[in-house]
Amino acid sequence: MIDDRAEEALRLADAALAHAAREGATEAEALVMAEDAALTRFANSQIHQNVAETNAVVNLRFVVGKRVGVASSGRTDDEGLRRLAERAAAIARVVEELEDWGGLPGPSDAEDVDAGYSAATADASPESRADGVRQVIAAADAAGVTAYGSFSTGTETVAVANSHGARQRGTRTVSQLLTVSMGPNGGTGYAESAAVDSTTIDAAAIGRESADKARATANAVALEAGDYPVVLEEYAVVDLLDMLGYLGFSAQAVQEDRSFVEPGKRIGSEIVTITDDGFDPAGLPMSFDYEGVAKQRVPLVDAGICRQVVYDAQTAARDGVRSTGHGLPAPNTWGPFPLNMVMTAGTASRDELVAGLDRGLLVTRFHYTNPVHPKLAIVTGMTRDGTFLVEDGKIVAPVRNLRYTQSYLDALAGITAVAADRRTLKGFLGGVVVPAVRIDGWTFTGTTEH
């Protein structure tokens, strides 16, 4: 969506570039990131906070030969931009040269993604968010549990311009409703939804899902550690994809020999296909990255076969290829990341996923997940807010939270069924579109006794 905010952001980027040129930059890039964000937070089944903020940051990457300095500022007046250029120039002239500096990217054509913008979200009022929260709390009251969470709406405007002629700008909207319900006897539940259009979030359904889990998890029983087949709900699958994207599907991770990626190697079940697609309307679309490069659709896993990784300008220069449009704001030591991962839907219903377990676990979500062995994608973490024992295809009891240590690659390879329905959620790397899955084995290494 190109609107007045996007045009103003591009004007600021051009003005910052002009100051960089006067300071003697051989290359320069100006990135403007602005947001209008609002949040309604609730606890103890009552709204207790409503906040709104407007922010704008100008990020200037200043290059002198192979020396790169980066400075940022919240000032958008001409004097602020002049001082920003001075600081970035001073940094660039004292840092060490980047011997493999590949230069800033040139111009590319990025299609405007109308599906990434909703006027209803941009204009969302505190009353509209409160109405959604009211439906969540009503569901909690009906179930006899207590609701906590937040409902956020906002616009994100990004503009990028550089000295090689790259110029991009756009505005998108993002909304998210999440809730944790707490019930008697230790019961907890969780539900979440994210969307471009906040009016498409079914707040009542989110409230019921979380509240029902809180009731169903009361008086959870201890279960011995071991290997169990599992059904992972979408919230857990998000962690699976996010962690794989973080650990492996980045060109920099491959170049530094810390990635599991081997193009052409089977790393997943044949029913697993994962892409990074900034144009998929089911997700939270983005048409260009933070270096002003148009996003490409990148197949990461195709029918279980490892295919490609994502690139930014620097990693692309090292491999002699083009950036796929996955650059992050400078300075960036992490390299590119997939920010719009989409997992292809399967054919199973949720009931069919569970029915396929003779004796296993249904897992709502994970938390406190951390890599143990990045190259093998071994991760440790805990279950949370709804773990259930399944016997003969039926849920028979809530289970206390378990710790696991599991190769996420082995998990991909062990997927035996994929749900037909998918959800749009926010991960720590961006928007993710995921189904629930059934996996033939998951290694739980620790139990919760109390």
C-alpha positions as CSV (number, residue, x, y, z in Angstrom):
1,M,0.0,0.0,0.0
2,I,1.5,3.3,-1.1
3,D,-0.1,6.2,0.9
4,D,0.9,9.6,2.2
5,R,2.9,8.0,5.1
6,A,4.9,5.9,2.6
7,E,5.6,9.0,0.4
8,E,6.7,11.0,3.4
9,A,9.0,8.2,4.6
10,L,10.6,8.1,1.1
11,R,11.1,11.8,1.2
12,L,12.9,11.5,4.5
13,A,15.1,8.7,3.0
14,D,16.0,10.9,0.0
15,A,16.9,13.8,2.3
16,A,19.1,11.6,4.5
17,L,20.9,10.4,1.3
18,A,21.5,13.9,0.2
19,H,23.3,14.7,3.5
20,A,25.3,11.5,3.2
21,A,26.5,12.6,-0.2
22,R,27.6,16.0,1.1
23,E,29.6,14.1,3.8
24,G,31.5,12.2,1.1
25,A,29.9,8.8,1.1
26,T,30.9,6.6,-1.8
27,E,27.7,4.6,-1.2
28,A,24.8,5.3,1.1
29,E,21.5,3.7,2.1
30,A,18.7,5.4,4.1
31,L,16.1,3.3,5.7
32,V,13.0,4.9,7.3
33,M,10.8,2.7,9.6
34,A,7.7,4.3,11.0
35,E,4.8,2.8,13.0
36,D,1.5,3.7,14.4
37,A,0.8,1.0,17.0
38,A,-2.0,0.5,19.5
39,L,-2.5,-2.1,22.2
40,T,-5.3,-3.1,24.5
41,R,-4.1,-5.3,27.4
42,F,-6.2,-7.3,29.8
43,A,-5.6,-9.2,33.0
44,N,-7.8,-10.9,35.6
45,S,-10.6,-10.7,32.9
46,Q,-10.5,-6.9,32.9
47,I,-9.0,-4.4,30.5
48,H,-6.3,-2.6,32.5
49,Q,-4.2,-0.8,29.8
50,N,-4.8,0.9,26.5
51,V,-1.8,2.5,24.8
52,A,-0.9,4.0,21.5
53,E,2.4,5.2,20.1
54,T,3.8,6.7,16.9
55,N,7.5,6.2,16.1
56,A,9.8,7.0,13.2
57,V,13.5,6.0,12.9
58,V,15.9,6.9,10.2
59,N,18.7,4.4,9.8
60,L,21.7,5.5,7.6
61,R,24.3,3.2,6.2
62,F,27.3,5.2,5.2
63,V,30.0,3.6,3.0
64,V,33.5,4.9,2.3
65,G,35.3,2.4,0.1
66,K,34.9,-0.8,2.1
67,R,34.3,0.8,5.4
68,V,30.7,0.8,6.5
69,G,29.3,2.9,9.3
70,V,25.7,2.8,10.6
71,A,23.8,5.4,12.7
72,S,20.2,5.9,13.5
73,S,18.1,8.7,14.8
74,G,14.5,9.5,15.8
75,R,14.9,13.1,14.6
76,T,13.3,13.7,11.2
77,D,14.0,17.4,10.8
78,D,16.8,18.6,8.4
79,E,19.2,19.4,11.2
80,G,18.6,15.9,12.7
81,L,19.3,14.3,9.4
82,R,22.5,16.4,8.9
83,R,23.8,15.2,12.3
84,L,22.9,11.7,11.5
85,A,25.0,11.8,8.4
86,E,27.9,13.3,10.3
87,R,27.8,10.5,12.9
88,A,27.5,7.8,10.3
89,A,30.5,9.3,8.4
90,A,32.6,9.5,11.5
91,I,31.9,5.8,12.3
92,A,32.6,4.7,8.7
93,R,36.0,6.4,8.7
94,V,37.3,4.6,11.9
95,V,36.0,1.1,11.4
96,E,37.9,-1.7,9.8
97,E,37.4,-2.5,6.1
98,L,35.1,-5.3,5.2
99,E,37.3,-7.1,2.7
100,D,34.4,-9.0,1.1
101,W,32.1,-6.0,1.0
102,G,29.8,-6.6,-2.0
103,G,28.3,-3.1,-2.2
104,L,24.7,-1.9,-1.8
105,P,22.1,-3.5,-4.1
106,G,20.8,-1.8,-7.2
107,P,17.2,-1.0,-8.0
108,S,14.5,-3.7,-8.3
109,D,10.8,-3.7,-9.0
110,A,8.6,-4.6,-6.1
111,E,4.9,-5.2,-6.7
112,D,2.6,-3.4,-4.3
113,V,0.8,-5.9,-2.2
114,D,-2.8,-4.6,-1.6
115,A,-3.5,-7.7,0.5
116,G,-1.0,-6.4,3.0
117,Y,-3.1,-3.4,4.0
118,S,-6.4,-3.0,5.7
119,A,-8.1,0.3,6.4
120,A,-10.0,-1.4,9.2
121,T,-6.8,-2.2,11.0
122,A,-5.2,1.2,10.3
123,D,-8.3,3.0,11.7
124,A,-9.0,0.5,14.5
125,S,-10.3,2.3,17.6
126,P,-9.8,1.4,21.3
127,E,-13.5,0.5,21.3
128,S,-13.1,-2.0,18.5
129,R,-10.2,-3.7,20.3
130,A,-12.2,-3.6,23.6
131,D,-15.1,-5.3,21.8
132,G,-12.8,-8.2,20.8
133,V,-11.4,-8.4,24.4
134,R,-15.0,-8.4,25.7
135,Q,-15.7,-11.5,23.7
136,V,-12.6,-13.3,25.0
137,I,-13.5,-12.4,28.6
138,A,-17.1,-13.5,28.0
139,A,-15.8,-16.9,26.9
140,A,-13.6,-17.1,30.0
141,D,-16.5,-16.2,32.3
142,A,-18.7,-18.8,30.7
143,A,-16.0,-21.5,31.4
144,G,-15.2,-20.3,34.9
145,V,-11.6,-19.3,34.1
146,T,-9.7,-16.0,34.1
147,A,-8.4,-14.3,30.9
148,Y,-5.2,-12.5,30.3
149,G,-3.7,-11.2,27.0
150,S,-3.6,-8.4,24.5
151,F,-5.1,-7.2,21.3
152,S,-2.8,-5.1,19.1
153,T,-3.4,-3.2,15.8
154,G,-1.1,-1.0,13.8
155,T,0.5,0.2,10.6
156,E,4.2,-0.3,9.6
157,T,5.6,2.0,7.0
158,V,9.0,1.3,5.5
159,A,10.9,3.3,2.9
160,V,14.4,2.6,1.5
161,A,16.6,4.6,-0.8
162,N,20.2,4.2,-1.8
163,S,22.9,5.8,-3.9
164,H,22.5,3.2,-6.6
165,G,19.0,4.1,-7.3
166,A,17.1,1.7,-5.2
167,R,13.8,3.3,-4.0
168,Q,11.0,1.5,-2.3
169,R,8.2,2.5,0.0
170,G,5.0,0.9,1.4
171,T,2.7,0.6,4.3
172,R,1.2,-2.6,5.7
173,T,-1.1,-3.4,8.7
174,V,-0.7,-6.1,11.3
175,S,-3.1,-7.1,14.1
176,Q,-2.8,-9.8,16.8
177,L,-5.1,-11.2,19.5
178,L,-3.6,-13.5,22.0
179,T,-4.9,-14.8,25.3
180,V,-3.8,-17.1,28.1
181,S,-6.6,-18.5,30.3
182,M,-6.1,-19.7,33.9
183,G,-8.5,-22.0,35.6
184,P,-8.8,-23.9,38.9
185,N,-6.5,-26.7,39.9
186,G,-3.6,-25.5,37.7
187,G,-5.4,-25.4,34.3
188,T,-4.1,-23.1,31.6
189,G,-5.0,-22.5,28.0
190,Y,-3.7,-20.5,25.1
191,A,-5.0,-19.2,21.8
192,E,-3.8,-16.6,19.2
193,S,-4.6,-15.2,15.8
194,A,-2.8,-12.7,13.6
195,A,-4.2,-10.9,10.5
196,V,-3.7,-8.0,8.1
197,D,-7.4,-7.2,8.7
198,S,-8.2,-7.1,12.5
199,T,-12.0,-7.5,11.7
200,T,-11.3,-11.0,10.4
201,I,-10.0,-12.2,13.8
202,D,-12.8,-14.3,15.5
203,A,-12.3,-13.1,19.1
204,A,-15.1,-15.2,20.5
205,A,-13.5,-18.4,19.0
206,I,-10.1,-17.5,20.3
207,G,-11.6,-16.9,23.8
208,R,-13.4,-20.2,23.7
209,E,-10.4,-22.1,22.6
210,S,-8.2,-20.8,25.4
211,A,-10.9,-21.1,28.0
212,D,-11.8,-24.7,27.1
213,K,-8.1,-25.6,27.3
214,A,-7.8,-24.1,30.8
215,R,-10.8,-26.2,32.0
216,A,-9.5,-29.3,30.3
217,T,-6.0,-29.1,31.8
218,A,-7.1,-29.0,35.4
219,N,-5.6,-31.6,37.7
220,A,-2.9,-32.6,35.1
221,V,-1.1,-35.9,35.8
222,A,2.6,-36.6,35.7
223,L,3.9,-38.7,32.7
224,E,7.2,-40.4,32.5
225,A,9.8,-39.0,30.1
226,G,10.4,-40.9,26.8
227,D,9.7,-41.0,23.1
228,Y,6.1,-40.4,22.1
229,P,4.3,-39.8,18.9
230,V,2.7,-36.3,19.0
231,V,0.2,-34.0,17.4
232,L,1.6,-30.5,17.4
233,E,-1.0,-27.7,17.2
234,E,-0.2,-24.7,15.1
235,Y,1.3,-22.7,17.9
236,A,3.9,-25.5,18.4
237,V,4.5,-25.8,14.6
238,V,5.4,-22.1,14.5
239,D,8.3,-22.8,16.8
240,L,9.4,-25.6,14.5
241,L,9.5,-23.4,11.4
242,D,10.9,-20.3,13.2
243,M,13.8,-22.3,14.7
244,L,14.6,-24.0,11.3
245,G,14.6,-20.6,9.6
246,Y,16.8,-19.1,12.3
247,L,19.3,-22.0,12.4
248,G,19.5,-23.0,8.8
249,F,17.6,-21.4,6.0
250,S,19.9,-18.4,5.9
251,A,22.7,-18.0,3.3
252,Q,25.0,-16.6,6.1
253,A,24.5,-19.8,8.2
254,V,25.5,-21.9,5.2
255,Q,28.5,-19.7,4.4
256,E,29.6,-19.9,8.1
257,D,29.2,-23.7,8.0
258,R,26.7,-23.8,10.8
259,S,23.6,-24.7,8.8
260,F,22.0,-28.1,8.3
261,V,21.0,-27.1,4.7
262,E,22.2,-29.3,1.8
263,P,20.3,-28.6,-1.4
264,G,18.8,-31.7,-2.8
265,K,19.0,-33.7,0.4
266,R,15.8,-35.1,1.9
267,I,15.3,-33.5,5.3
268,G,11.5,-34.0,5.7
269,S,8.6,-36.2,5.0
270,E,7.3,-36.1,1.4
271,I,4.2,-34.4,2.6
272,V,6.2,-31.4,3.9
273,T,6.6,-28.3,1.7
274,I,7.7,-25.0,3.2
275,T,8.3,-21.8,1.2
276,D,9.0,-18.2,2.1
277,D,6.5,-16.1,0.2
278,G,6.1,-12.4,1.0
279,F,3.2,-12.2,-1.5
280,D,1.0,-14.9,-0.1
281,P,-2.3,-13.2,1.0
282,A,-2.8,-15.9,3.7
283,G,0.1,-14.5,5.7
284,L,1.4,-11.0,6.6
285,P,2.7,-9.9,3.2
286,M,5.8,-7.8,2.5
287,S,6.9,-6.8,-1.0
288,F,10.5,-5.7,-0.3
289,D,13.1,-6.1,2.3
290,Y,14.9,-3.6,4.5
291,E,17.6,-3.1,1.8
292,G,14.9,-2.1,-0.8
293,V,15.2,-5.4,-2.7
294,A,12.0,-6.9,-4.1
295,K,11.1,-10.1,-2.3
296,Q,11.3,-13.4,-4.2
297,R,9.3,-16.6,-3.4
298,V,11.9,-19.0,-2.1
299,P,11.2,-22.8,-1.9
300,L,12.9,-24.0,1.3
301,V,11.6,-27.5,1.5
302,D,9.8,-29.1,-1.5
303,A,8.1,-32.4,-0.8
304,G,10.7,-33.1,1.9
305,I,13.7,-32.1,-0.2
306,C,15.9,-29.3,0.9
307,R,16.0,-26.6,-1.9
308,Q,17.2,-23.1,-1.3
309,V,18.1,-20.5,1.3
310,V,17.4,-16.8,1.6
311,Y,19.9,-14.1,0.7
312,D,20.5,-10.4,1.5
313,A,22.9,-8.2,-0.6
314,Q,26.1,-9.1,1.3
315,T,25.6,-12.9,1.3
316,A,24.4,-12.8,-2.3
317,A,27.6,-11.0,-3.3
318,R,29.7,-13.7,-1.6
319,D,28.0,-16.4,-3.7
320,G,27.8,-14.4,-6.9
321,V,24.0,-14.5,-6.9
322,R,21.1,-12.0,-6.5
323,S,19.6,-11.1,-3.2
324,T,16.2,-12.8,-2.7
325,G,15.0,-9.8,-0.8
326,H,15.5,-11.0,2.8
327,G,17.8,-8.3,4.2
328,L,17.4,-7.0,7.7
329,P,18.1,-3.4,8.9
330,A,21.8,-2.6,9.2
331,P,24.0,-3.2,11.2
332,N,23.1,-6.9,10.9
333,T,25.5,-9.6,12.2
334,W,22.9,-12.4,11.8
335,G,22.4,-12.3,8.0
336,P,19.1,-12.8,6.2
337,F,16.1,-14.6,7.5
338,P,12.9,-16.0,6.1
339,L,10.2,-13.6,7.3
340,N,7.1,-15.0,5.6
341,M,7.2,-18.8,5.9
342,V,4.3,-20.8,4.6
343,M,3.8,-24.5,5.1
344,T,1.5,-26.2,2.6
345,A,-1.7,-27.7,4.0
346,G,-2.4,-31.4,4.0
347,T,-5.7,-33.3,3.9
348,A,-6.3,-34.4,7.5
349,S,-8.9,-33.0,9.9
350,R,-7.9,-32.2,13.5
351,D,-9.8,-35.2,14.7
352,E,-8.0,-37.4,12.2
353,L,-4.6,-36.2,13.4
354,V,-5.5,-37.2,17.0
355,A,-7.2,-40.5,15.9
356,G,-3.9,-41.6,14.4
357,L,-2.2,-41.8,17.8
358,D,-2.3,-45.2,19.6
359,R,-0.6,-43.7,22.6
360,G,0.9,-40.3,22.3
361,L,0.6,-36.6,23.2
362,L,-1.3,-33.6,21.9
363,V,0.9,-30.5,22.4
364,T,-0.6,-27.0,22.2
365,R,2.6,-25.0,22.2
366,F,6.3,-24.7,23.3
367,H,8.1,-22.1,25.2
368,Y,11.7,-21.3,26.4
369,T,13.1,-23.1,23.3
370,N,16.8,-22.9,22.7
371,P,19.2,-24.5,20.3
372,V,21.5,-27.2,21.6
373,H,23.2,-28.2,18.3
374,P,22.5,-25.8,15.5
375,K,24.0,-28.0,12.7
376,L,21.7,-30.8,13.7
377,A,18.8,-28.5,14.6
378,I,18.6,-30.0,18.1
379,V,16.4,-27.9,20.3
380,T,15.4,-28.0,23.9
381,G,12.3,-26.5,25.4
382,M,9.1,-27.1,27.4
383,T,5.4,-27.8,26.6
384,R,2.9,-25.2,27.8
385,D,-0.8,-24.4,28.1
386,G,-2.2,-27.7,27.1
387,T,-0.5,-31.0,26.9
388,F,-2.7,-34.1,26.7
389,L,-2.3,-37.9,26.8
390,V,-4.0,-39.6,23.9
391,E,-4.8,-43.4,23.9
392,D,-6.5,-45.3,21.1
393,G,-7.1,-42.0,19.3
394,K,-8.9,-40.4,22.2
395,I,-7.7,-37.6,24.6
396,V,-7.8,-39.3,28.0
397,A,-6.0,-36.9,30.4
398,P,-4.2,-33.6,30.8
399,V,-0.5,-34.0,31.3
400,R,1.9,-31.9,33.3
401,N,4.4,-29.9,31.2
402,L,7.4,-31.9,29.9
403,R,10.8,-30.8,28.8
404,Y,12.1,-32.1,25.5
405,T,15.4,-32.3,23.6
406,Q,14.6,-33.0,19.9
407,S,16.1,-32.7,16.5
408,Y,13.7,-30.5,14.5
409,L,15.0,-32.1,11.3
410,D,14.0,-35.6,12.7
411,A,10.6,-34.0,13.5
412,L,10.3,-32.9,9.8
413,A,11.2,-36.3,8.6
414,G,8.8,-37.9,11.0
415,I,5.6,-36.0,9.9
416,T,3.0,-38.5,9.0
417,A,0.0,-36.3,8.6
418,V,-0.7,-32.6,8.0
419,A,-3.9,-30.7,8.7
420,A,-6.1,-29.3,6.0
421,D,-6.7,-26.1,7.9
422,R,-4.0,-23.5,8.6
423,R,-3.5,-20.5,10.8
424,T,-1.8,-17.2,10.4
425,L,0.4,-16.4,13.4
426,K,3.2,-14.2,14.4
427,G,6.6,-15.9,15.1
428,F,9.8,-14.3,16.3
429,L,10.9,-14.0,12.6
430,G,7.7,-12.5,11.2
431,G,4.4,-13.9,9.9
432,V,3.9,-17.7,9.6
433,V,1.2,-19.7,8.0
434,V,1.0,-23.2,9.5
435,P,-1.2,-26.3,9.9
436,A,-1.2,-28.7,12.8
437,V,0.9,-31.9,12.2
438,R,1.3,-35.5,13.5
439,I,4.8,-36.7,14.1
440,D,5.8,-40.3,14.7
441,G,8.3,-39.6,17.5
442,W,9.3,-36.8,19.9
443,T,11.8,-37.1,22.6
444,F,10.8,-35.9,26.1
445,T,13.6,-35.8,28.5
446,G,12.2,-34.3,31.7
447,T,9.0,-34.3,33.7
448,T,7.1,-31.8,35.9
449,E,6.2,-33.3,39.2
450,H,4.4,-30.4,40.8
